[in-house]
Amino acid sequence: MKKTRATAIPDDVESLKQQLLEMQTLLQKSQRESLHHQQESERVQKESAHHQREAKRFQQLYNHALEQWQLALRKRFAASSEGHPGQGELFNEVEECLTPSAEEVAADETITYTRKKSRRPSLAAELPREDVVHDIADADKVCDDCGHDLHQMGEEVSEKLEFIPATVKVIRHIRPKYSCRCCEQQATRTTIKIAPAPASLLPKSIATPTLLSQIITAKYQFGLPLYRQAALFKSFGIELHRQTMSRWLLKVSTQLTPLYQRMHALMLERPALWSDDTSVKVIDVDKVQCTMWVYGCGGDKPAESLNNMPSPPNIVLYDYQDGRGGIHPNTFLAGYHGLLHVDGYAGYHGTDAMLAGCWAHARRKFIEAKAVQPKGKIGRADQALNLIQKLYGIEKPIRQLSIEDKRAARQAQSAPIMEQLKAWLDKALHQVPPKNAIGKAIGYTLNQWDKLQVYLEHGAAAIDNNRAERAIKPFVIGRKNWLFSNSRSGAQASAMLYSLIETAKANDVPPGVYLTALFEQLPHLIDGESVDHLLPWAIRL
């Protein structure tokens, strides 16, 4: 085997040194090039990672902006209903396995549809009726074939509604004056006798109980501003200025203070209350945001009596304040230690009440997250909504049970679902970005979790605070018409009058009828006398 000739090595030292220097230079160059390539590769990797992070960040910003845009469109144009039709029980895998397939039930499939019927206006039986008979002529009441007289075999009746515009009249209160003619001629002093003036809520004004009731209900129940009412009265030939009506409302509200205070005291005796707030603009107050608070107890209608015991009355009270600080509910609810249904506002934490959270607010967050999901896709929002709907489904059949039975039913049925939902929320929290819609929904629910499970331990509590939102809604609708209050006293008068109207409605008493009776009876109230008989649920109409 032939050996390969080795590289020639110089014999002299200088040549050897030169060769070593050249080899060292080549090695250093190679190392520098390798290091340069390595640094360049690292730079490229860093730039690539930076670009990926930036792309991810911009993608998150895009998704967030897209969600906000979709939610804004939904809020403005979509239906406001928060009902969740459900996508099946996503967590009941066993039940799904037991469900027969489409092929197995194809032979028994029945197609149904719902026909939409037109709704005719209903006319109450107690409305007065006037009969107008449309009969044929007497000459036509003969048979055309045999000439015998015809007999009435029946009749056809159709009803039409006649509208009679409101009528106004002037009531003249005449008080004859009597004096002694003899004293007029001979005595230095003449006695004049006259009947006392009838008691009136607003003496020396043209306002009657019916007129005041009409003005108040038109504004605070039906949202008709005073300037529009002035135009309406003008069409009846009455010059009634907006400023005059405004002064009347201010004077009336001051006389209603004892009723408001009594309802406030009765409300604080109840085991469970609810509260909400909304903004209101007041011209004379130098603050950006003033607030109208609402507090109450009970439901929209009188509850059914249990064990032959009369149900307690429903009370709704409005409270105007110049700001939205926590000091306002703390002052209004001073000394109250019962349950208080609230939203997530931290201002309620200063009260002595036990705060109960609102599942409707938590559900609303997931409904918003569902709205921005791709169409036809089932996501995390659907999973949460199905569990929340189970909690609401349990509440319907136990609505009329006693407090103890409600608590027992919730502990047996709702508590396991709450545990399942809590485990799901804890797991999903680390799987979604915190700033997108589903992340915000999960974060909000976990932050409110302690308050959201209060209703499990208290049968007097409700699952949500929707009653408070329904109570504040009449004020919000009215605000869209009259826009603002001129002064603090005007806003406080509105709070007083809204309280009486909404409390009357909550106790199934027509507000107009109640206010008329109240304004007729209130002037006869003796100083120091109790006002309990004038409250909406107790007044004699």
C-alpha positions, 0 to 999 in steps of 0.5 A: 500500500502506497503512503501519502506524502506528508506536507513539506515542513521547512527546515529553517526556523524562520520559514517555519515561523512564517508558516505558523503565522499564516496558519494562525492568521487563517485560523483567526479569520475562520474563527472571526467568520464563524463568530460573525455568522453565529452573531448574525444568526442570533441577530436574525433569531432575535429579529424573528422573535421580535417580529413574532412578538410584535405580530402577536401584539398587533393581532391581539390589538386587532382582535380587541378592536374588532371585539369592541367594534362588534360590541358597539354595533350590537349595543346600537343595533341588535336586540337588547334581550339577554336570553340565552337559547343554549347550545345543549348541555356541554358538560353532560357527556353521558347524556349525549352518549345516550341520545339516539342518532339522527338515523335512529329517529329519522323515521319518527321525525315530525316537522312542526311550525308556529303560525303567527297570529295577529293580535287584536286590541283587547277592550276591557269589559268594564269600559262603558258601551253604547249600542248603535243598532243598524236595522233594515227597513220595515218594508224589507222585513218580508220574505221575498219568496212567500211574503210572510213576515221575517223574525229575528234569528240573531245578531252580529255585533262588532265593537269599535273604540271611541276616544273622547279627549280629556275635558277640563272645567273650572270649579268655582268655590263660592263662600257666602259672607254674612253680616248683621245689618243692625250692627252695620248701622248702629255698632262700631264693629260688625262681625262677618261670618263666612265658611272656612276655605276648603283645605288645599294642598296649594292654597291660593293656586288654581291647582286641584288634586286631579290637575296636580296628579295629571301633571306629575304622572305625565312627567314622571310616569310617561316622560312628558316634559313640562314644556310639552304639557304647557303646549298641551294645556294651551290646546285646551285654552289654558295658559299654564306656564312651565315655570308655574308647574315647576313651582307647584312640583317643588312645593308639593314635594316638600309636603311629601317628605313625611311619607318619604321618611316613613317609607325609608324607615319601613324599608330599612326593616326588611331583610333584603334590599336592592340598589342601583344608580345612574347619572343625571345632569343638574345645571346649577351643580358644579360637578361633572356627574351627579347621581340618582340612586334607587333603593328598594325591597320586594318585587314588581308586583305584590307577592302572594301571601304565605301561610295566610300572612299578608305579604309586606309592601314593595317600596321603591325610593330614589335619592339624588346626590351631587356625586357618586361616592360611597358615602352616599349609600353609606349614609342612606343605609346607615344602621342597616345590616341585612342583605343588599343586592348590588352590581360590582360598584365598590362604593357599596363596600362602606355600608354595614350590609351583606353585599349580594352579587348579581348573576345578571351582570356576570352573565351579561359579560359572557353574552358579550363574549359570545357575540364576538365569537365566530358565527356557528362556533361554540366557545368558552362563552357558551360553556359558561352560559350553559352553567349560568342558565342552569342556576337560573333554571333552578330559581323558577320552580322555587320562586314561591317557596318560603325562605327556608325551603329556597335555601335548602333547594339552592344548597342541594341543586345550585351549590354543585353547579357553582363548584363546577363553574368555579373550577372551570373559571379557574382553569380558563383564566390561564388559557385566555388573554385577560383583555379580550371579551372572554378574559374580561368576563372570566376576570369579572366573575372571579372578582365578584365570586364571594358576592355571587355565592351569597344567595346560596346561603340566604333564602331571602336573597335573589339570584340577581339585581334585575329588580333594581335595574327595572326600577331605575329604568323609568328615570332613564327613559324620562331623562331622555325627554327632559335631559336635565334638571335645572337645580338641586331642589328640582332633582330632589323633588324628582326623586320624591315624586318618582318614589311615590309613583314607582312604589304605587306601581309596585303595589298594583295601585294606579299612580294617578288614582293614588296621587289624586286621593293623596292630595285630597287627604293630605291637607286634612292631616293633623300635625304629628299624626301618623302618615301610615294610612296615606302610604300607597298600599294603605290609602283609602281610594 
